Amino acid sequence: MLIATWNVNSLNARMPRVEEWLADVQPDVLCLQETKMSDAQFPGMDFQRLGYDSVHHGQGRWNGVAILSKVGIDDVVAGFDDGEDPDEDARVLWATCGGIRIGTVYVPNGREVGADHYHYKLAWLGRLRAHLDAHHSPDELVVLLGDWNIAPTDQDVWSPAAFEGSTHVTPEERAALANVTDWGLVDTLRRRYPEDGIFSYWDYRNGDFHKKRGMRIDYLLSSAALAERATVDLIDRNARKGSKPSDHTPVLAVYDVDAA
């Protein structure tokens, strides 16, 4: 099963690129982040014509997450099911597709170290861990994927010095991410490719993409049971090229769901 994640930075602006990519790659499941649409605006019928069922959790001009699937969509949950008040932002959506429990996440940016939004980001990641603890087990087939807005290590940014004092790389953010992965999640792409220079995001400014000044903040984290079945991991840099690309590019994994 081919599963992909892509922060499209406005689905309205990027819809032709998404349609083209779906036609070329034909993933079984595509998770989207930052759709910047309400549920009423989401083009579900257009995706259906392309062979994909879809669900969306949006709020209009900001945030928004979606799951497109050719292998079914069941047991949909929007947000956290942790007994707390609903999250004010549309940032996480859960569904079971082809026997795999999928969570598409758009982790808060954090904006500025120490700001209210930064503390919201840390608390948000804590709620994500609590949801996993309450509803799932690493022995199940689970994948959390999306825009994590955290570079896990200094290896995941083009220059650690360039990010000093900024969000995405602070010890607190990395510890909050580690608390999520310690539940029993595996970064299969990094396991397969330990080398430097692997990025999924390049700022639009200053020609960063062509200068190879990127960050790896989009990734798939697979439960231990699912990680054993990962056979391919890939970042599609080509989708960052051409006319009106997103500043993020798709990240993909192939899982042998028929493995014993």
C-alpha positions in Angstrom: 0.0 0.0 0.0 1.4 3.4 -1.1 0.7 6.1 1.5 1.8 9.7 1.1 1.6 13.0 3.0 1.7 16.5 1.5 1.3 20.0 3.0 -0.2 21.8 0.0 -0.3 25.3 1.5 -3.8 26.0 0.2 -5.6 23.4 -1.7 -7.5 26.0 -3.7 -4.2 27.3 -5.0 -2.6 23.9 -5.5 -5.5 21.8 -6.7 -4.2 21.4 -10.3 -0.9 20.3 -8.9 -2.6 17.8 -6.6 -4.7 16.4 -9.4 -1.7 16.0 -11.7 0.3 14.3 -8.9 -2.5 11.9 -8.1 -2.8 10.9 -11.8 1.0 10.3 -12.1 1.7 8.6 -8.7 -1.6 6.9 -8.0 -1.1 6.5 -4.2 -3.6 4.4 -2.3 -3.8 7.0 0.4 -2.9 10.7 0.3 -3.0 12.8 3.4 -3.1 16.6 3.0 -2.3 19.4 5.4 -2.9 23.2 5.4 -5.9 22.9 3.0 -7.1 26.3 4.1 -10.7 25.4 3.4 -13.9 24.9 5.2 -15.6 21.5 4.9 -18.2 23.0 2.6 -15.4 24.2 0.3 -13.5 20.9 0.1 -13.7 19.4 -3.4 -14.7 15.9 -2.4 -16.6 15.3 -5.7 -13.5 16.2 -7.7 -11.5 13.6 -5.8 -14.2 11.1 -6.2 -14.0 11.5 -10.0 -10.3 10.6 -9.6 -11.2 7.4 -7.7 -10.7 8.7 -4.2 -13.0 8.7 -1.2 -12.2 11.6 1.1 -12.8 13.2 4.5 -11.8 16.7 5.5 -11.5 18.6 8.8 -11.3 22.3 8.1 -12.0 25.7 9.4 -11.7 28.1 6.4 -8.7 30.3 5.8 -6.3 28.5 8.1 -5.1 24.9 8.9 -7.2 22.1 7.5 -6.4 18.4 7.1 -7.8 15.7 4.8 -7.5 12.0 3.9 -8.0 10.7 0.3 -8.2 6.9 -0.1 -8.7 4.3 -2.8 -8.9 1.6 -0.2 -11.8 2.8 2.0 -12.3 5.2 4.8 -13.8 4.0 8.1 -14.0 5.1 11.8 -13.3 8.8 11.1 -12.4 10.9 14.1 -11.7 14.7 13.8 -9.5 16.2 16.4 -8.5 14.5 19.7 -10.6 12.0 21.6 -9.0 12.6 25.0 -11.8 13.8 27.1 -10.6 17.4 27.0 -12.2 20.4 25.3 -12.0 20.2 21.4 -8.9 21.7 19.8 -9.7 25.2 18.5 -7.8 24.4 15.3 -8.4 21.8 12.5 -5.1 20.0 12.8 -5.6 16.2 13.1 -7.9 13.7 11.4 -8.0 10.0 11.9 -9.4 7.2 9.7 -8.8 3.5 8.9 -7.9 2.9 5.3 -7.2 -0.6 4.0 -6.6 -1.9 7.5 -4.2 0.8 8.6 -5.1 3.4 11.2 -4.0 6.8 9.8 -3.6 10.1 11.5 -2.9 13.1 9.4 -1.4 15.9 11.5 -0.6 19.6 11.0 1.4 20.4 14.1 1.3 24.0 15.2 4.2 26.1 14.0 5.0 27.7 17.3 5.7 31.1 15.7 8.2 32.3 18.3 10.1 30.6 21.2 8.2 31.3 24.4 5.1 32.7 22.8 1.6 31.5 23.6 1.5 29.6 20.3 4.8 27.9 21.2 3.3 26.6 24.4 0.2 25.5 22.5 2.4 23.5 20.2 4.0 21.7 23.1 0.7 21.0 24.7 -0.8 19.9 21.4 1.9 17.2 21.0 1.1 16.1 24.5 -2.5 15.6 23.6 -1.4 13.6 20.5 0.5 11.2 22.8 -2.5 11.0 25.1 -4.8 10.1 22.2 -2.4 7.3 21.2 -2.2 6.0 24.7 -6.0 5.9 25.0 -6.9 4.4 21.7 -4.1 2.5 20.1 -1.2 0.1 20.6 2.2 -0.1 18.8 1.2 -3.7 18.0 -1.5 -2.3 15.7 -0.9 -1.0 12.1 -0.8 2.7 12.8 0.9 5.6 10.9 0.9 9.3 11.9 2.0 11.5 9.1 2.1 15.1 8.0 3.7 18.4 8.7 5.3 18.1 12.1 6.9 21.5 12.1 9.9 20.1 14.0 13.2 19.0 12.6 14.0 15.9 14.7 17.8 16.6 14.8 20.3 19.1 13.5 20.8 16.7 10.6 17.3 17.7 9.4 18.1 21.3 8.7 20.5 22.7 6.2 22.4 24.8 8.8 21.9 24.4 12.5 23.4 27.9 13.0 20.9 29.5 10.7 18.0 28.2 13.0 19.6 29.0 16.4 17.0 30.7 18.6 14.1 29.8 16.3 11.3 27.4 16.6 11.3 23.9 14.9 14.7 23.0 16.5 14.5 23.8 20.2 15.1 21.1 22.8 11.6 21.5 24.2 10.0 20.8 20.8 12.2 17.9 20.1 11.5 16.5 23.5 7.8 16.8 22.9 8.2 15.0 19.5 10.3 12.3 21.2 7.5 11.8 23.7 5.2 11.0 20.8 7.6 8.7 19.0 8.5 6.9 22.3 4.9 5.6 22.2 6.3 3.2 19.6 6.7 5.0 16.3 9.5 4.7 13.8 10.7 7.3 11.3 11.2 4.7 8.5 12.7 7.1 6.0 15.4 8.2 8.4 16.1 4.6 9.3 16.6 3.8 5.7 18.5 6.9 4.7 20.8 8.2 7.5 22.7 10.7 5.3 22.5 14.5 5.5 20.7 16.7 2.9 17.3 15.1 3.0 14.6 17.8 3.2 10.9 18.1 2.6 10.4 21.9 2.9 12.2 24.8 1.3 11.2 28.5 2.0 10.0 30.3 -1.0 12.3 33.2 -0.3 15.9 33.7 -1.5 15.8 30.7 -3.9 16.2 28.3 -1.0 15.1 25.2 -3.0 17.8 25.7 -5.6 20.4 26.5 -3.0 19.5 23.3 -1.1 18.6 25.2 2.0 15.8 23.1 3.4 14.3 21.3 6.4 12.9 17.9 7.0 9.7 18.6 8.9 7.3 16.3 7.0 7.5 12.6 7.7 5.6 9.4 8.3 5.9 7.8 11.8 4.9 4.1 11.7 4.0 1.9 14.6 6.5 -0.9 15.3 4.2 -3.4 13.7 3.7 -1.3 10.5 7.4 -0.2 10.3 8.4 -3.9 9.8 6.3 -3.8 6.6 7.9 -0.6 5.2 9.6 -1.5 1.9 10.0 1.9 0.3 10.5 5.5 1.6 10.7 8.5 -0.7 10.7 12.3 -0.8 9.3 13.5 -4.1 11.5 16.6 -4.8 10.1 16.9 -8.3 6.7 18.2 -6.9 8.6 21.2 -5.4 9.5 22.2 -9.0 7.5 23.9 -11.7 4.7 26.4 -11.6 3.1 27.5 -8.3 4.4 24.6 -6.1 3.8 24.3 -2.4 6.8 25.0 -0.2 6.5 21.4 1.0 6.8 18.3 -1.2 5.2 14.9 -0.8 6.7 12.2 1.4 5.8 8.6 0.6 6.1 5.1 2.0 5.1 1.7 0.7 4.0 -1.0 3.1 3.6 -4.7 2.5 0.2 -5.1 4.1 0.0 -8.7 3.1 3.2 -9.6 5.0 2.8 -12.3 7.6 
